[in-house]
Amino acid sequence: MKEAYAAISREKAKPLVLECIGIDQPRPDEILVRIVASGVCHTDMVVRDQGYDVPQPVVLGHEGSGVVEVVGADVKELSPGDHVALSYAYCGKCEKCRGGTPYYCEDFFGRNFRGTRPDGSCPLHDSHGTQISGCFFEQSSFATYAIASERNAVRVSKDVPLELMGPLGCGLQTGAGAVLNCLKPQPGSSIAVFGAGAVGMAAVMAAKIAGCSTIIVIDLNDERLELAIELGATHIINARNRDSVKAIREIIPEGADFSLECTSSPKVFRQAVDCLGTPGTCGLVGSSALGTEGIVDIGNFLFGRTLVGVVEGQSIPSKFIPELIEYWQQGRFPFDKLVQFYDLNQINEAMADSESGKVIKPILRMKH
């Protein structure tokens, strides 16, 4: 058993607690990763607050990056010493996975939010030897070590800064992939991005890569809106001061070709639909608590408008993460401008700064 230092969510909506835990050796199809860093994502806070029913106590974290230390006997593509970014989990066997759409895996929710392996076991134990929930996105990377699988570990070059790579596995690939893999705007298209967090900012950079001529960003934070201009936005709207839909129609009288809802707010979701032209497509990526309902005018869809839910940016991580790294190396996807680093023992501060809007993408660095 490997000893690790981990942040544990023990009670609903309460601060995480730092504890020493034990981690079992990897099974034949698993790997042990020494975590170097892990991004903090909105979904971590949703689960901490039990918006998704993941059993507590649980070790969260699903944007890990690190170094492979041990590989199971059945692992073929990874070796000890490899640098990896960790992404979402999928079974690899169902019809959706075999058909090339693992982000629609039939066991997606179970593999990522069950808190255990499919057989009910978990490799994590507290100091008393009691099993605690983990396997969160098949990683639980708010710890100095994590068990992952060959499927959700993406090898990255040792020439790139490993501590930056984790957020590519979820938040950044979600925003960028929603544009490049799902909406696929043609050069000259218009898009309205609601929410200038990490997902929204990744979408802005991706829209610029795609050649969108009008990129409108809507948020309540002026500093974030100014950064959005730096990253590629052509117009910004502070929704605290203006009616977002009217403001978008002033810029594009016929309405936007595309919109992306990144806030998980039902009110904003309605605005993202209402701002569309005809036809037009709204991508929904905001991670709401289960049971959240949104109201739209059905008439909006009578003339060819489309609403599409986007999971993980419809990304195949082994292909898309290297693509994003290449864009970053070219200076076209400068996601490092979104980042602020914290030590693992500052995790509650990092979460608070993310929720308040003070920081766009916190990344926790592990001390070994």
WOQUIZI-V410735 format. One record per residue. N is the residue number from 0. RES is the residue in three letters. PHI is phi in whole degrees, -180 to 180 (none if undefined). D_CENTER is the distance of its C-alpha to the mean C-alpha in Angstrom with 1 decimal. Layout:
N,RES,PHI,D_CENTER + N,RES,PHI,D_CENTER
This chain:
0,MET,none,29.9 + 1,LYS,-97,27.7 + 2,GLU,-88,27.4 + 3,ALA,-143,24.2 + 4,TYR,-108,23.3 + 5,ALA,-140,20.4 + 6,ALA,-97,19.0 + 7,ILE,-114,19.8 + 8,SER,-91,19.1 + 9,ARG,-100,22.6 + 10,GLU,-137,23.1 + 11,LYS,-57,21.5 + 12,ALA,62,20.3 + 13,LYS,-108,22.0 + 14,PRO,-57,21.1 + 15,LEU,-73,19.9 + 16,VAL,-115,22.8 + 17,LEU,-88,23.2 + 18,GLU,-143,25.3 + 19,CYS,-85,26.5 + 20,ILE,-130,25.6 + 21,GLY,-110,26.8 + 22,ILE,-124,24.8 + 23,ASP,-64,26.8 + 24,GLN,-65,27.3 + 25,PRO,-65,25.1 + 26,ARG,-74,26.5 + 27,PRO,-54,27.7 + 28,ASP,-100,24.4 + 29,GLU,-118,22.2 + 30,ILE,-132,21.7 + 31,LEU,-104,21.8 + 32,VAL,-117,19.6 + 33,ARG,-81,20.6 + 34,ILE,-74,17.5 + 35,VAL,-92,17.9 + 36,ALA,-159,14.8 + 37,SER,-149,11.5 + 38,GLY,-70,8.9 + 39,VAL,-105,8.9 + 40,CYS,-119,6.1 + 41,HIS,-54,7.8 + 42,THR,-62,7.6 + 43,ASP,-60,9.7 + 44,MET,-72,12.2 + 45,VAL,-60,12.4 + 46,VAL,-74,13.5 + 47,ARG,-54,15.6 + 48,ASP,-89,17.4 + 49,GLN,65,17.7 + 50,GLY,-65,16.2 + 51,TYR,-113,15.4 + 52,ASP,-84,18.4 + 53,VAL,-93,17.4 + 54,PRO,-59,20.7 + 55,GLN,-99,21.3 + 56,PRO,-71,22.0 + 57,VAL,-147,18.7 + 58,VAL,-95,16.8 + 59,LEU,-92,13.1 + 60,GLY,101,10.5 + 61,HIS,-144,8.0 + 62,GLU,-131,7.3 + 63,GLY,-83,11.0 + 64,SER,-140,13.5 + 65,GLY,-178,17.2 + 66,VAL,-120,20.5 + 67,VAL,-68,21.7 + 68,GLU,-105,24.8 + 69,VAL,-137,26.0 + 70,VAL,-121,25.6 + 71,GLY,-70,27.0 + 72,ALA,-63,30.0 + 73,ASP,-93,28.3 + 74,VAL,-78,25.6 + 75,LYS,-109,26.8 + 76,GLU,-100,24.3 + 77,LEU,-123,23.4 + 78,SER,-136,25.8 + 79,PRO,-54,26.2 + 80,GLY,98,25.3 + 81,ASP,-66,22.6 + 82,HIS,-90,19.6 + 83,VAL,-136,16.3 + 84,ALA,-108,12.6 + 85,LEU,-100,11.1 + 86,SER,-128,8.7 + 87,TYR,-77,8.9 + 88,ALA,-101,12.6 + 89,TYR,-155,15.2 + 90,CYS,-78,19.0 + 91,GLY,80,20.2 + 92,LYS,-121,23.3 + 93,CYS,-73,23.0 + 94,GLU,-59,24.1 + 95,LYS,-67,20.6 + 96,CYS,-65,19.6 + 97,ARG,-65,23.1 + 98,GLY,-84,22.8 + 99,GLY,90,20.0 + 100,THR,-125,17.2 + 101,PRO,-63,15.5 + 102,TYR,-70,12.5 + 103,TYR,-108,15.4 + 104,CYS,-46,16.8 + 105,GLU,-65,19.4 + 106,ASP,-113,18.3 + 107,PHE,-59,14.5 + 108,PHE,-64,14.6 + 109,GLY,-63,17.1 + 110,ARG,-64,15.6 + 111,ASN,-102,12.4 + 112,PHE,-125,13.9 + 113,ARG,-68,17.6 + 114,GLY,92,17.9 + 115,THR,-142,20.3 + 116,ARG,-68,21.1 + 117,PRO,-58,22.5 + 118,ASP,-86,25.9 + 119,GLY,91,25.2 + 120,SER,-88,25.4 + 121,CYS,-146,23.1 + 122,PRO,-79,23.7 + 123,LEU,-102,23.2 + 124,HIS,-139,26.3 + 125,ASP,-82,27.2 + 126,SER,-67,30.4 + 127,HIS,-96,32.6 + 128,GLY,85,31.4 + 129,THR,-83,29.7 + 130,GLN,-63,26.7 + 131,ILE,-120,23.5 + 132,SER,-66,20.4 + 133,GLY,-158,17.7 + 134,CYS,51,16.3 + 135,PHE,-70,13.0 + 136,PHE,54,10.9 + 137,GLU,52,14.1 + 138,GLN,-155,13.7 + 139,SER,51,13.9 + 140,SER,-90,13.4 + 141,PHE,-82,14.7 + 142,ALA,-160,18.0 + 143,THR,-77,20.1 + 144,TYR,-138,20.2 + 145,ALA,-148,18.1 + 146,ILE,-95,19.0 + 147,ALA,-133,16.9 + 148,SER,-122,18.1 + 149,GLU,-64,19.2 + 150,ARG,-69,17.0 + 151,ASN,-103,13.6 + 152,ALA,-107,14.9 + 153,VAL,-109,15.1 + 154,ARG,-66,18.1 + 155,VAL,-123,17.9 + 156,SER,-63,21.1 + 157,LYS,-74,22.7 + 158,ASP,-85,23.5 + 159,VAL,-99,20.0 + 160,PRO,-69,19.1 + 161,LEU,-61,17.2 + 162,GLU,-66,16.0 + 163,LEU,-89,13.9 + 164,MET,-79,12.2 + 165,GLY,-55,9.7 + 166,PRO,-60,6.8 + 167,LEU,-66,7.6 + 168,GLY,-78,6.6 + 169,CYS,-143,2.9 + 170,GLY,-56,2.4 + 171,LEU,-74,5.9 + 172,GLN,-71,6.6 + 173,THR,-66,5.5 + 174,GLY,-68,7.8 + 175,ALA,-67,10.2 + 176,GLY,-68,10.5 + 177,ALA,-57,11.2 + 178,VAL,-82,14.1 + 179,LEU,-78,15.3 + 180,ASN,-99,14.9 + 181,CYS,-105,15.4 + 182,LEU,-69,17.3 + 183,LYS,49,19.1 + 184,PRO,-66,21.1 + 185,GLN,-80,24.5 + 186,PRO,-53,25.7 + 187,GLY,92,27.3 + 188,SER,-72,25.0 + 189,SER,-117,23.8 + 190,ILE,-145,20.4 + 191,ALA,-114,19.6 + 192,VAL,-108,16.1 + 193,PHE,-97,16.0 + 194,GLY,109,14.1 + 195,ALA,-108,13.9 + 196,GLY,-85,10.9 + 197,ALA,-62,8.3 + 198,VAL,-66,7.0 + 199,GLY,-64,10.8 + 200,MET,-66,12.1 + 201,ALA,-63,10.3 + 202,ALA,-65,11.9 + 203,VAL,-61,15.1 + 204,MET,-63,15.4 + 205,ALA,-68,14.9 + 206,ALA,-63,17.5 + 207,LYS,-67,19.8 + 208,ILE,-60,19.5 + 209,ALA,-72,20.3 + 210,GLY,92,23.4 + 211,CYS,-61,22.9 + 212,SER,-90,25.9 + 213,THR,-126,24.8 + 214,ILE,-126,21.4 + 215,ILE,-106,21.4 + 216,VAL,-117,19.0 + 217,ILE,-118,19.6 + 218,ASP,-159,18.8 + 219,LEU,-106,21.0 + 220,ASN,-108,20.7 + 221,ASP,-64,23.1 + 222,GLU,-64,21.8 + 223,ARG,-66,18.4 + 224,LEU,-65,20.4 + 225,GLU,-65,22.6 + 226,LEU,-65,19.8 + 227,ALA,-60,18.5 + 228,ILE,-61,22.1 + 229,GLU,-63,21.9 + 230,LEU,-89,18.8 + 231,GLY,138,20.5 + 232,ALA,-65,20.9 + 233,THR,-96,24.5 + 234,HIS,-144,24.8 + 235,ILE,-130,23.3 + 236,ILE,-135,24.1 + 237,ASN,-90,24.1 + 238,ALA,-70,24.0 + 239,ARG,-72,25.8 + 240,ASN,-109,28.8 + 241,ARG,-139,28.8 + 242,ASP,-75,28.3 + 243,SER,-61,25.2 + 244,VAL,-66,26.6 + 245,LYS,-63,30.0 + 246,ALA,-65,28.7 + 247,ILE,-66,26.8 + 248,ARG,-68,30.0 + 249,GLU,-69,31.9 + 250,ILE,-81,29.9 + 251,ILE,-128,29.7 + 252,PRO,-54,32.6 + 253,GLU,-83,31.8 + 254,GLY,94,28.2 + 255,ALA,-79,24.9 + 256,ASP,-68,24.3 + 257,PHE,-140,20.6 + 258,SER,-140,18.4 + 259,LEU,-136,14.7 + 260,GLU,-100,14.0 + 261,CYS,-117,11.0 + 262,THR,-102,12.8 + 263,SER,66,13.4 + 264,SER,-95,17.0 + 265,PRO,-57,19.7 + 266,LYS,-64,21.9 + 267,VAL,-70,19.4 + 268,PHE,-55,18.6 + 269,ARG,-61,22.4 + 270,GLN,-65,22.7 + 271,ALA,-65,20.1 + 272,VAL,-78,22.4 + 273,ASP,-67,25.6 + 274,CYS,-83,25.0 + 275,LEU,-73,25.0 + 276,GLY,-85,28.0 + 277,THR,-123,29.8 + 278,PRO,-75,28.3 + 279,GLY,-163,24.7 + 280,THR,-129,21.3 + 281,CYS,-108,18.6 + 282,GLY,-97,15.0 + 283,LEU,-108,13.4 + 284,VAL,-123,9.6 + 285,GLY,-60,10.1 + 286,SER,-93,9.5 + 287,SER,-93,13.2 + 288,ALA,-62,15.3 + 289,LEU,-58,17.2 + 290,GLY,98,20.4 + 291,THR,-68,19.3 + 292,GLU,-116,21.6 + 293,GLY,-128,21.8 + 294,ILE,-110,25.1 + 295,VAL,-129,25.6 + 296,ASP,-81,28.9 + 297,ILE,-57,29.5 + 298,GLY,-60,31.8 + 299,ASN,-60,28.9 + 300,PHE,-103,28.3 + 301,LEU,-73,32.0 + 302,PHE,-116,32.1 + 303,GLY,92,29.3 + 304,ARG,-74,26.2 + 305,THR,-132,23.1 + 306,LEU,-119,20.1 + 307,VAL,-133,17.3 + 308,GLY,-83,14.3 + 309,VAL,-121,11.3 + 310,VAL,-101,9.2 + 311,GLU,52,6.6 + 312,GLY,66,8.7 + 313,GLN,46,11.6 + 314,SER,-103,11.1 + 315,ILE,-97,13.3 + 316,PRO,-54,11.7 + 317,SER,-63,15.3 + 318,LYS,-100,16.2 + 319,PHE,-81,13.3 + 320,ILE,-61,12.2 + 321,PRO,-60,15.9 + 322,GLU,-64,16.3 + 323,LEU,-66,13.8 + 324,ILE,-63,15.7 + 325,GLU,-64,18.8 + 326,TYR,-61,18.0 + 327,TRP,-63,17.2 + 328,GLN,-64,20.6 + 329,GLN,-82,22.3 + 330,GLY,82,21.2 + 331,ARG,-98,19.5 + 332,PHE,-139,15.9 + 333,PRO,-79,16.6 + 334,PHE,-68,13.2 + 335,ASP,-63,15.3 + 336,LYS,-73,16.7 + 337,LEU,-94,13.7 + 338,VAL,-98,13.9 + 339,GLN,-136,16.2 + 340,PHE,-95,17.1 + 341,TYR,-137,18.3 + 342,ASP,-78,20.1 + 343,LEU,-57,18.9 + 344,ASN,-73,21.8 + 345,GLN,-104,20.4 + 346,ILE,-61,17.3 + 347,ASN,-69,18.6 + 348,GLU,-66,19.4 + 349,ALA,-62,16.0 + 350,MET,-64,14.6 + 351,ALA,-64,17.5 + 352,ASP,-66,17.1 + 353,SER,-69,13.5 + 354,GLU,-67,14.9 + 355,SER,-80,18.0 + 356,GLY,91,16.5 + 357,LYS,-66,18.3 + 358,VAL,-129,15.4 + 359,ILE,-81,12.4 + 360,LYS,-135,10.4 + 361,PRO,-74,12.3 + 362,ILE,-127,12.6 + 363,LEU,-90,15.0 + 364,ARG,-103,17.7 + 365,MET,-95,19.7 + 366,LYS,-101,23.5 + 367,HIS,-116,25.4
